[in-house]
Amino acid sequence: MKHFLLSLIFFLLIFPAAFSQINISPAAKTWADSVFKTLNYDQQIAQLMILRESEITKNGIVYYDQKITEAINKYNIGGICLFQGSPVKQADFINQFQRIAKTPLMVCIDAEWGLGMRLDSVIPLNHQLMLGAVQDASIIYQFGTIVGEQCKREGINVNFAPVVDINNNPKNPVINDRSFGEDKYKVALFGIQYMKGLQDNGVLACAKHFPGHGDVAVDSHLDLPIINKTKAQLDSLELYPFREMFNAGVGSVMVAHLYIPAIDNTPNTATSLSKNNVTGLLRNELGYQGLTFTDALGMQGVAKFFPSGEASAQSLIAGNDMLVLPVDVPDAIEKIKDAISNKKLSWDDIAAKCKKVLAMKYMLGLANKSIVNTENLTHDLNRRSNDIKRIVAENAITLLAREGAQFAPLKQSANSSSKDIAYVAIGTSGDNAFAKRLRNDYYADVFYFNYKQDASRILSMVQLIKTRYRSVVIGIHAYARYPANNFGISKAATDLALQLQQLTNSITFVFGNPYAVKNFCSAKNLVACYEDDEITQNTAADLLEGKISAKGKMPVTICDQFKYGSGIITYNNSLPVVNPKNAGLDSVKLLAIDSIAT
């Protein structure tokens, strides 16, 4: 907690309240005015639209390059949003679209944990809830910087990140591990650090999902979530990170599809379509004048109640600038023109929004068209990924419970063949990095128990481990990200873990969403690892062996034993295990030294 408080003090010194949003330069305004004069009415409206470029279906990845090309040629749309695909193919499409566009396209992506969230061949980075366990805010800036570098290299101008929703509902089916956690101060601080990492690298960040999507039990992709809180409650909690992000200069915000009667009690009207929310609360009360994006307009939180074109028109009436993934472009244009005819909007409104979008394009460097170089593209995108993942893992993995000193490190000498340690990998039927480390470093016997197996093996397995092995390490693997059906963790698997936890010298590692730790709170020795990839598993093994210390703190409340901020900080006298680059050493020079030595 001390490290976090120091980070908070640093934040307050660096980001005073007077620090305002991104300022549009005179040159940007001049360029925007000149481009605007070349646009007809339909094109002015189309500049406010971001279209889907690809998606994953049951038949694989579908690219909408023909539809995008037609929309560029016919309407001069404002931008595209990348989803699934390969880095090189997507870069080729970006180059193709930018070449034919009359007005440069704003290229967007929803890449909260880096481009690997969307693009194949790119290593996925850490989810925000794992970042929330870190106590050093500068690491979050490093993370944002690397994501910004990835976006810039791929030709992406806007990343719809970070999420600054406060996840104060463990059953949240849509935000959950996408949040930094349940503490409003940490969410704000880490959101700002991530944002600055992006924007310092010329990529527009986007605070989402305004006015706060953390306390819901319904997925807005499927229906319209309801938040029954008073305005005062929203102001004291949900709105806090957004205010801080606005003061710190975030360039854009994404407005959520939520029903919040305290803001607007018009039946079935989402906050994204509410003038009370966008113009009243966001613009007037909070004073935010940056770019506003709607959440995707095809989501059922809106589409269920407003047909495609009507949703687009109502979004602009509410005060939004950019329409994300409108379902039908020509219908949207017609419905927006109908709204103008009915005096719900004016052409002056459209002009102001269009010029604002154009000015932001200038600020993002789009006045000078450039081509994405695809040579070594995938390599470049992955260049720093493993380094930052390792840094995050070393600082996030959280020791929640420790009965004694025997597991920090596990008292078993390496290269011993006594084979008195068992590893039970629950949730998987095959080898993983953690199992390999235990087998190689401790000569452990490895047992597997997946979530489809019934309870018939439990008694014999527990009895065998109890009588044959001095220590048992339990790993909980491969469970779902979201809490439905207990994360997919079977009752038999939970029962096995609970029985093994009662044995002398047992330790449990939970590899995934920390909310699943609720099943294992009775463990005498317990470690939350947050994710289940190879780097996280190897880092957990380093902790078990005493090669690194435990530094993480729980970013959410799990159970009565483990509330927000829980975590045992350990110290060891051994030298840390580091990559030379992380220690500031030049790997090229190290290779030269190595060649001399040999």
C-alpha positions as a printed Julia matrix, in Angstrom:
598×3 Matrix{Float64}:
   0.0     0.0     0.0
   2.91    2.36    0.71
   4.12    2.06   -2.9
   0.64    2.82   -4.19
   0.31    5.91   -1.98
   3.66    7.18   -3.24
   2.43    6.68   -6.8
  -0.75    8.6    -5.97
   1.26   11.51   -4.54
   3.4    11.52   -7.71
   0.23   11.54   -9.8
  -1.19   14.54   -7.94
   2.04   16.47   -8.43
   2.35   15.68  -12.13
  -1.31   16.11  -13.07
  -2.81   19.17  -11.37
  -6.52   19.76  -11.8
  -5.82   22.68  -14.13
  -4.34   20.33  -16.75
  -6.94   20.41  -19.51
  -7.94   18.23  -22.42
  -6.05   18.07  -25.71
  -5.88   21.53  -27.28
  -6.64   21.76  -31.0
  -3.91   23.79  -32.69
  -4.61   26.7   -35.08
  -3.02   24.65  -37.87
  -5.45   21.81  -37.15
  -8.4    24.2   -37.31
  -7.17   25.68  -40.58
  -6.74   22.24  -42.16
 -10.13   21.1   -40.86
 -11.84   24.17  -42.33
 -10.18   23.66  -45.71
 -11.15   19.97  -45.9
 -14.67   20.65  -44.66
 -15.28   22.99  -47.6
 -14.76   20.07  -50.0
 -17.48   17.91  -48.4
 -21.12   17.72  -49.42
 -23.85   17.17  -46.83
 -23.81   13.37  -47.01
 -20.03   13.34  -46.69
 -20.17   15.64  -43.66
 -22.42   13.1   -41.95
 -20.34   10.13  -43.11
 -17.22   11.67  -41.6
 -18.84   10.94  -38.24
 -18.97    7.18  -38.89
 -16.54    4.39  -37.96
 -17.25    1.13  -39.83
 -16.37   -2.45  -38.92
 -13.56   -3.81  -41.09
 -13.65   -7.49  -40.08
 -15.15   -9.98  -37.63
 -14.89  -13.59  -36.56
 -17.76  -15.91  -37.48
 -18.37  -19.65  -37.18
 -16.82  -19.92  -40.64
 -13.69  -17.99  -39.69
 -12.58  -14.39  -40.23
 -14.68  -12.31  -42.6
 -13.18   -9.13  -44.07
 -15.5    -6.36  -45.2
 -13.03   -4.77  -47.57
 -15.53   -4.52  -50.43
 -18.15   -2.83  -48.23
 -15.52   -0.47  -46.83
 -14.28    0.39  -50.32
 -17.83    1.13  -51.47
 -18.5     3.27  -48.38
 -15.29    5.23  -48.93
 -16.05    5.87  -52.59
 -19.74    6.64  -52.16
 -19.9     8.41  -48.79
 -16.33    9.34  -47.77
 -16.69    7.72  -44.32
 -14.69    8.98  -41.36
 -12.9     5.83  -40.3
 -12.71    2.1   -39.77
 -12.35   -0.18  -36.76
 -10.09   -3.21  -37.0
 -11.04   -6.5   -35.4
  -9.74   -9.99  -36.21
  -7.1   -10.67  -38.85
  -3.38  -10.92  -39.43
  -1.15   -7.87  -38.9
   0.15   -7.84  -42.47
  -3.24   -8.34  -44.1
  -4.79   -5.62  -41.94
  -1.91   -3.26  -42.76
  -2.42   -3.98  -46.46
  -6.09   -3.08  -46.1
  -5.23    0.11  -44.21
  -2.85    1.13  -47.0
  -5.43    0.28  -49.64
  -8.21    2.22  -47.92
  -6.05    5.27  -47.18
  -4.92    5.42  -50.82
  -8.47    5.67  -52.14
  -9.93    7.84  -49.37
 -10.73   11.41  -50.34
 -10.33   12.37  -46.68
  -7.84   10.42  -44.52
  -9.45    7.66  -42.49
  -9.27    7.51  -38.72
  -8.15    3.92  -38.05
  -9.41    2.58  -34.72
  -9.11   -0.61  -32.73
 -10.45   -1.98  -29.47
  -7.15   -3.3   -28.07
  -7.3    -3.04  -24.29
  -4.57   -5.63  -23.8
  -2.6    -4.78  -26.91
  -3.05   -5.7   -30.56
  -2.94   -9.38  -29.61
  -6.49   -8.9   -28.33
  -7.55   -8.71  -32.0
  -4.76   -9.69  -34.37
  -3.4   -13.2   -34.78
   0.36  -13.76  -34.54
   0.54  -10.93  -31.99
   1.19  -11.82  -28.36
  -1.73  -10.79  -26.11
  -0.63   -8.58  -23.22
  -2.09   -8.49  -19.72
  -5.71   -7.77  -18.89
  -6.3    -4.65  -16.86
  -7.31   -6.51  -13.69
  -3.83   -8.04  -13.56
  -2.38   -4.56  -14.04
  -4.53   -3.48  -11.11
  -2.54   -5.78   -8.8
   0.67   -3.87   -9.59
   1.75   -1.23   -7.04
   4.14    0.77   -9.25
   2.15    3.12  -11.51
   5.15    3.66  -13.81
   4.74    0.07  -15.04
   1.27    0.97  -16.33
   2.81    3.85  -18.27
   5.33    1.41  -19.77
   2.44   -0.87  -20.69
   0.53    1.95  -22.37
   3.68    3.01  -24.2
   4.16   -0.45  -25.67
   0.51   -0.65  -26.75
   0.89    2.81  -28.28
   4.0     1.71  -30.17
   2.12   -1.32  -31.48
  -0.78    0.83  -32.7
   1.53    3.33  -34.35
   3.47    0.58  -36.11
   0.25   -0.97  -37.47
  -1.08    2.38  -38.74
  -3.75    2.7   -36.04
  -4.69    6.17  -34.79
  -7.19    5.46  -31.99
  -7.24    2.74  -29.34
 -10.54    2.38  -27.5
  -8.72    2.04  -24.18
  -8.31    2.21  -21.27
 -11.36    0.91  -19.45
 -11.91    3.16  -16.44
 -15.04    1.46  -15.18
 -14.84    0.57  -11.48
 -15.65   -3.13  -11.25
 -17.61   -3.13   -8.0
 -19.87   -6.03   -9.03
 -18.05   -9.41   -9.04
 -20.82  -10.85  -11.24
 -20.28   -8.26  -13.97
 -20.55  -10.28  -17.21
 -18.91   -7.77  -19.55
 -16.34   -5.57  -17.72
 -14.91   -7.7   -14.91
 -11.22   -8.43  -15.68
 -11.17   -5.53  -18.17
 -11.18   -3.11  -15.21
  -8.24   -2.04  -13.05
 -10.31   -3.04  -10.02
 -12.74   -1.7    -7.44
 -10.79    1.26   -6.03
 -11.66    4.54   -7.72
  -8.3     6.15   -6.97
  -6.29    3.32   -8.47
  -8.61    3.08  -11.49
  -8.11    6.8   -12.12
  -4.34    6.74  -11.57
  -3.73    3.68  -13.73
  -6.14    4.89  -16.4
  -4.16    8.12  -16.69
  -0.85    6.28  -16.9
  -2.16    3.97  -19.64
  -3.65    6.96  -21.47
  -0.4     8.91  -21.35
   1.53    5.93  -22.68
  -0.76    5.87  -25.7
  -0.98    9.61  -26.33
   2.73   10.23  -25.8
   3.18    7.92  -28.79
   0.7     9.77  -30.99
  -2.24    7.4   -30.46
  -5.56    8.77  -29.23
  -6.73    7.13  -26.0
 -10.39    6.68  -25.14
 -11.78    6.58  -21.59
 -14.65    4.1   -21.44
 -17.48    3.33  -20.75
 -19.01    6.64  -19.6
 -20.66    7.16  -17.13
 -19.49    3.83  -15.67
 -20.24    0.22  -16.65
 -18.77   -1.52  -13.6
 -21.86   -2.19  -11.48
 -24.04   -4.2   -13.87
 -25.18   -7.8   -14.06
 -26.31   -7.67  -17.7
 -24.1    -7.59  -20.81
 -24.96   -4.54  -22.93
 -24.07   -6.55  -26.03
 -27.2    -8.6   -25.27
 -29.6    -6.21  -23.51
 -29.83   -2.81  -21.81
 -28.31   -2.94  -18.3
 -30.0    -0.92  -15.57
 -28.09    0.96  -12.87
 -30.35    2.14  -10.05
 -28.06    4.6    -8.31
 -28.63    8.17   -7.28
 -26.81   11.0    -8.99
 -24.82   11.55   -5.79
 -23.71    7.91   -5.73
 -22.61    8.07   -9.36
 -20.79   11.32   -8.73
 -18.84    9.96   -5.77
 -17.78    6.69   -7.39
 -18.41    5.89  -11.07
 -17.72    9.39  -12.38
 -14.52    9.92  -10.4
 -12.07    8.2   -12.82
 -13.66    9.97  -15.78
 -13.26   13.39  -14.17
  -9.61   12.65  -13.45
  -9.04   11.37  -16.99
 -10.64   14.5   -18.42
  -8.47   16.75  -16.26
  -5.37   14.82  -17.31
  -6.04   15.33  -21.02
  -7.6    12.17  -22.44
  -8.49   12.92  -26.04
 -11.71   10.95  -26.31
 -14.39    9.14  -24.36
 -16.71    6.26  -25.26
 -20.3     6.49  -24.07
 -21.93    3.3   -22.76
 -25.29    1.72  -23.48
 -26.81    1.83  -19.98
 -30.17    2.75  -18.52
 -29.67    5.03  -15.52
 -32.97    6.6   -14.39
 -31.15    9.13  -12.2
 -29.67   10.6   -15.38
 -32.51   10.01  -17.84
 -35.69    8.08  -17.05
 -36.99    8.04  -20.62
 -38.0     4.38  -21.09
 -35.5     2.16  -22.93
 -33.17    5.05  -23.7
 -29.51    4.19  -23.27
 -27.07    6.74  -21.9
 -25.38    6.76  -25.33
 -28.62    8.12  -26.82
 -29.48   10.44  -23.93
 -29.06   14.19  -24.28
 -29.24   14.45  -20.49
 -26.17   12.22  -20.28
 -24.0    13.33  -23.22
 -24.8    17.04  -23.44
 -26.08   17.61  -19.92
 -23.75   15.56  -17.75
 -20.67   14.98  -19.91
 -20.44   18.3   -21.75
 -22.08   20.82  -19.46
 -21.61   19.51  -15.91
 -18.22   17.85  -16.32
 -17.02   20.27  -19.0
 -15.59   17.62  -21.31
 -15.15   18.93  -24.86
 -12.99   16.16  -26.32
 -14.11   13.66  -28.94
 -17.02   11.4   -27.98
 -17.55    7.95  -29.49
 -20.68    5.88  -29.02
 -20.25    2.28  -28.02
 -20.99   -0.07  -30.94
 -24.45    0.75  -32.28
 -25.19   -2.86  -33.21
 -25.19   -3.89  -29.54
 -28.6    -4.94  -28.24
 -28.52   -2.35  -25.47
 -29.42    0.09  -28.27
 -30.48   -1.99  -31.28
 -33.25   -3.74  -29.33
 -35.13   -0.45  -28.97
 -33.85    1.76  -31.83
 -33.61    0.5   -35.44
 -30.24    1.11  -37.09
 -30.64    4.58  -38.59
 -32.67    5.89  -35.66
 -29.91    4.89  -33.22
 -27.38    6.89  -35.25
 -29.61    9.96  -35.43
 -30.45    9.84  -31.73
 -26.75    9.46  -30.86
 -25.95   12.75  -32.6
 -28.99   14.46  -31.09
 -27.68   13.37  -27.69
 -24.4    15.17  -28.39
 -21.99   12.45  -29.54
 -19.41   13.16  -32.23
 -18.61    9.72  -33.68
 -20.92    6.82  -34.5
 -19.15    3.51  -33.93
 -20.24    0.62  -36.14
 -23.57    1.95  -37.43
 -25.52   -0.97  -38.83
 -26.62    0.63  -42.12
 -24.77    3.67  -43.5
 -27.34    4.93  -46.05
 -30.2     4.45  -43.58
 -28.25    6.3   -40.9
 -27.58    9.22  -43.24
 -31.26    9.45  -44.18
 -32.44    9.29  -40.57
 -29.94   11.99  -39.58
 -31.18   14.22  -42.41
 -34.75   13.56  -41.24
 -33.73   14.72  -37.76
 -32.34   17.9   -39.31
 -35.58   18.45  -41.25
 -37.51   17.97  -38.0
 -35.22   20.49  -36.28
 -33.89   17.97  -33.76
 -30.46   18.61  -35.27
 -29.06   21.35  -37.5
 -26.49   21.43  -40.26
 -24.49   23.7   -37.96
 -24.4    20.82  -35.46
 -23.12   18.48  -38.15
 -20.53   21.03  -39.3
 -19.21   21.52  -35.76
 -18.87   17.78  -35.2
 -17.3    17.2   -38.6
 -14.72   19.97  -38.13
 -13.92   18.61  -34.69
 -13.28   15.15  -36.16
 -11.17   16.6   -38.97
  -9.11   18.67  -36.52
  -8.42   15.55  -34.48
  -7.32   13.75  -37.64
  -4.82   16.53  -38.23
  -3.58   16.25  -34.64
  -3.06   12.52  -35.21
  -0.88   13.18  -38.25
  -3.41   12.17  -40.86
  -3.02   15.31  -42.95
   0.08   13.65  -44.38
  -0.85   10.25  -45.73
   1.67    7.55  -44.92
   2.0     3.89  -45.84
   2.38    1.13  -43.26
   5.6    -0.74  -43.96
   4.77   -4.45  -43.66
   8.39   -5.66  -43.62
   9.11   -7.3   -40.23
   5.73   -6.02  -39.04
   4.75   -8.96  -36.84
   8.25   -9.13  -35.34
   8.12   -5.42  -34.51
   4.7    -5.73  -32.88
   5.96   -8.53  -30.63
   9.38   -7.04  -29.94
   8.68   -5.83  -26.39
   5.67   -7.95  -25.51
   7.35  -10.67  -23.47
   9.42   -8.13  -21.55
   6.41   -6.13  -20.36
   4.43   -9.28  -19.63
   7.25  -10.53  -17.42
   7.53   -7.19  -15.61
   3.78   -7.14  -14.99
   3.74  -10.75  -13.77
   6.62  -10.17  -11.35
   4.83   -7.16   -9.89
   1.26   -8.47   -9.93
   1.3   -12.08   -8.72
  -0.15  -11.95   -5.22
   0.65  -14.12   -2.21
  -2.65  -14.11   -0.35
  -2.03  -16.66    2.38
   1.1   -18.22    3.86
   0.87  -20.6     6.79
   4.6   -20.67    7.42
   7.91  -20.11    5.71
   8.06  -23.5     4.01
   6.64  -22.32    0.68
   8.6   -19.15    0.19
  10.58  -20.77   -1.27
   9.37  -24.35   -1.37
  11.92  -26.31    0.65
  13.09  -28.86   -1.86
  16.57  -28.74   -3.31
  16.81  -28.61   -7.08
  18.16  -31.66   -8.89
  17.04  -33.91   -6.05
  15.49  -37.19   -7.1
  13.59  -37.82   -3.87
  10.29  -37.25   -5.72
   8.34  -36.25   -2.63
   6.47  -33.37   -4.28
   3.24  -33.76   -6.26
   1.73  -31.24   -8.63
  -2.0   -31.51   -9.32
  -2.98  -29.53  -12.41
  -6.73  -28.95  -12.19
  -8.59  -27.87  -15.31
  -6.17  -29.3   -17.83
  -5.28  -32.68  -19.25
  -1.91  -31.79  -20.71
   1.43  -30.29  -19.85
   1.99  -26.59  -19.29
   4.93  -24.39  -18.33
   4.22  -24.59  -14.59
   4.07  -28.39  -14.64
   7.32  -28.55  -16.6
   9.07  -26.3   -14.09
   7.92  -28.42  -11.15
   8.95  -31.58  -12.91
  12.35  -30.23  -13.96
  13.21  -28.2   -10.85
  11.69  -30.43   -8.16
  11.33  -33.81   -9.85
   7.64  -33.53   -9.01
   5.11  -36.12  -10.08
   2.34  -34.44  -12.08
  -1.36  -35.36  -11.89
  -4.15  -33.95  -14.08
  -7.84  -33.45  -13.36
 -10.0   -31.6   -15.91
 -13.42  -30.04  -15.46
 -15.22  -32.86  -17.28
 -14.09  -35.55  -14.87
 -16.44  -36.71  -12.12
 -15.71  -37.2    -8.43
 -14.92  -40.92   -8.67
 -11.13  -40.37   -8.69
 -10.98  -37.85   -5.88
 -10.75  -40.16   -2.88
  -8.01  -42.36   -4.34
  -6.02  -39.37   -5.64
  -6.12  -37.57   -2.29
  -5.17  -40.72   -0.42
  -2.25  -41.43   -2.76
  -0.88  -37.9    -2.46
  -1.37  -37.86    1.31
   0.6   -41.08    1.86
   3.31  -40.79   -0.8
   4.27  -37.09   -0.98
   5.62  -34.61    1.53
   4.2   -31.56   -0.29
   1.49  -30.93   -2.86
   1.23  -27.97   -5.22
  -2.23  -27.34   -6.67
  -2.75  -25.35   -9.86
  -6.17  -24.11  -11.01
  -6.0   -23.64  -14.78
  -8.01  -23.05  -17.95
 -11.22  -21.68  -16.48
 -13.45  -19.06  -18.08
 -12.8   -15.31  -17.86
 -16.32  -14.45  -16.72
 -18.22  -15.62  -13.61
 -21.17  -17.43  -15.22
 -21.44  -21.04  -14.0
 -18.62  -20.49  -11.5
 -16.16  -19.7   -14.31
 -16.74  -23.21  -15.68
 -14.97  -24.75  -12.68
 -16.76  -28.01  -11.88
 -17.89  -29.0    -8.4
 -15.7   -32.11   -8.59
 -12.63  -29.98   -9.38
 -13.42  -27.61   -6.52
 -13.94  -30.51   -4.11
 -10.61  -32.05   -5.12
  -8.78  -28.76   -4.57
 -10.42  -28.19   -1.18
  -9.48  -31.67    0.03
  -5.89  -31.31   -1.19
  -5.66  -27.9     0.49
  -6.26  -29.55    3.86
  -3.14  -31.69    3.53
   0.04  -30.69    5.32
   2.36  -28.63    3.11
  -0.11  -27.71    0.37
  -0.08  -24.54   -1.71
  -2.63  -23.41   -4.29
  -1.93  -21.28   -7.37
  -4.98  -19.85   -9.14
  -4.14  -19.04  -12.77
  -6.82  -16.71  -14.14
  -9.47  -14.19  -13.14
  -8.91  -13.55   -9.41
 -12.63  -13.58   -8.65
 -12.41  -17.38   -9.02
 -10.21  -17.42   -5.91
 -13.48  -17.29   -3.94
 -13.63  -21.08   -4.35
 -10.3   -21.59   -2.61
 -10.21  -19.0     0.2
  -9.69  -21.73    2.82
  -6.24  -22.57    1.44
  -3.42  -22.38    3.99
  -1.05  -21.16    1.28
  -2.59  -19.33   -1.67
  -1.29  -17.38   -4.68
  -3.4   -15.39   -7.18
  -1.72  -15.32  -10.6
  -4.43  -13.48  -12.63
  -3.64  -15.12  -15.97
  -2.68  -18.54  -17.33
  -0.06  -17.94  -20.02
   3.46  -19.33  -20.15
   5.17  -16.2   -18.8
   2.8   -15.96  -15.83
   3.28  -19.65  -15.06
   7.07  -19.37  -15.18
   6.97  -16.27  -12.98
   4.79  -18.14  -10.48
   7.39  -20.92  -10.47
  10.1   -18.32   -9.79
   8.09  -17.15   -6.77
   7.68  -20.72   -5.54
  11.43  -21.25   -5.81
  12.27  -17.98   -4.04
  13.89  -16.39   -7.09
  11.58  -13.38   -6.88
   9.58  -11.76   -4.1
   5.81  -11.34   -3.95
   4.81   -7.74   -4.7
   1.17   -7.77   -5.83
  -1.95   -6.63   -3.99
  -5.48   -7.81   -4.71
  -7.3    -5.17   -6.83
 -10.76   -6.42   -5.85
 -12.49   -8.02   -2.87
 -12.74  -11.8    -3.19
 -14.09  -13.08    0.13
 -14.07  -12.15    3.82
 -10.46  -13.28    4.15
  -9.19  -11.46    1.07
 -10.49   -7.96    0.54
  -9.18   -5.2    -1.69
  -5.49   -4.61   -0.96
  -4.8    -8.09    0.41
  -1.36   -9.47   -0.33
   1.75  -10.53    1.57
   4.9    -8.75    0.43
   7.94  -11.0     0.68
  11.63  -10.26    0.53
  14.45  -12.57   -0.43
  18.21  -12.31   -0.43
  18.74  -14.04   -3.75
  19.56  -12.13   -6.89
  16.48  -11.52   -9.04
  15.94  -13.39  -12.28
  15.96  -10.72  -14.99
  16.23  -10.35  -18.71
  19.4    -8.32  -19.53
  17.3    -5.75  -21.41
  15.15   -5.2   -18.32
  18.31   -4.42  -16.37
  19.27   -1.74  -18.87
  21.97   -3.78  -20.59
  22.53   -3.72  -24.33
  21.96   -7.23  -25.67
  24.07   -6.54  -28.77
  27.06   -5.53  -26.62
  26.5    -8.57  -24.42
  26.73  -10.79  -27.48
  29.98   -9.08  -28.46
  31.42   -9.67  -24.98
  30.29  -13.27  -25.15
  32.08  -13.76  -28.47
  35.32  -12.4   -26.99
  35.01  -14.67  -23.96
  34.69  -17.73  -26.15
